[in-house]
Amino acid sequence: MTSVSRAARTAWRTGLHAVPTALGVVVLSFLLLQLAPGDAVDVLAGEAGSATAETMAEMRAHYGLDKPVGQRLVSYLADLAHGNLGFSPRYNMPVTQLIWDRLPGSLMLAGSALVLALIVGVALGVLMAAREGKATDRVLSVLSLIFYSVPAFWIGLMLIVLFSIKLGWLPSGGSQTIGSSATGIAAVLDQLRYMILPTVSLSLFYIAIYARLSRISMIEAKGQDYVRTARAKGLGETHILFRHVLRNALIPLTTVAGMHVGGMLGGSVVIETVYGWPGLGRLAYEAVMGRDFAVLLGILLFSSLLVIVANAVVDVLHGIIDPRVGGNDATK
């Protein structure tokens, strides 16, 4: 089976699984959110300070918040079938527009953090496996354990203190210079400066995981029969390490990375809040504080779809890294 046919088969299988999965996420999330006290009208009335009971009743009727839970769920699913994610009382705009405005920021942050974590994590894992049991391996193992244990928000705050307050090298928050009229390359470079600290803060936890996983997978792969056969053929250690050992060690690594997409989107709530980054994570936090459940449901739906797509991409990558994976899957 060719790579194209495997990719098409994976896309078809993912599409079949995506609809019931996303529907289950929406229904379960909708019902759980009903257990939360208050709604968007309560928050808006509290901020206004002068809303009467009649005004609040009119607002609830306007946004459909006065209807029974079952009726609201059916109405929401009907709107969802037509591509309508609802309306945000707090932002006074469609939820779809809100999400599309914030989605690029989250994808940039999570994508850059994932790429950085994979590159640095695999590089450290290769170095640790190559120097197994020596001082380099032990030092890097301790460092990875530290980064794995320290909370992301604390790392973010310490990076701000060091690189923004003490050294003044990087901005402490935001996504671009306020009032900047830069365009083209200058605008891209300006945004990259603001991305460095959030990306590093979000990726350090996953760098530790990928480094330790790469180390374990490569040490295990080094003891396999095909590695001993390659040595018997006279192949060099560097060739064996990168051509045979690393390639097979990447299979469990890509599986775990696909599972971490959802974790990165969830972890970005903390990082985006610490750095004031305009993404879905910060929007979700604001939606929770404002009891804007329509926005929160839309974010949960988009996040679940992104995780499904990420796992489909991982399945395709497995077929590319090891064709036996795609071939076995095709025979089922």
Secondary structure, 3 states (H helix, E strand, C coil): CCHHHHHHHHHHHHHHHHHHHHHHHHHHHHHHHCCCCCCHHHHHHHHHCCCCHHHHHHHHHHHCCCCCHHHHHHHHHHHHHCCCCCEECCCCEEHHHHHHHHHHHHHHHHHHHHHHHHHHHHHHHHHHHHCCCCHHHHHHHHHHHHHHHCCHHHHHHHHHHHHHHHCCCCCCCCCCCCCCCCCCHHHHHHHHHHHHHHHHHHHHHHHHHHHHHHHHHHHHHHCCHHHHHHHHCCCCHHHHHHHHHHHHHHHHHHHHHHHHHHHHHHHHHHHHHHHCCCCHHHHHHHHHHCCCHHHHHHHHHHHHHHHHHHHHHHHHHHHHHCHHHHHHHHCC
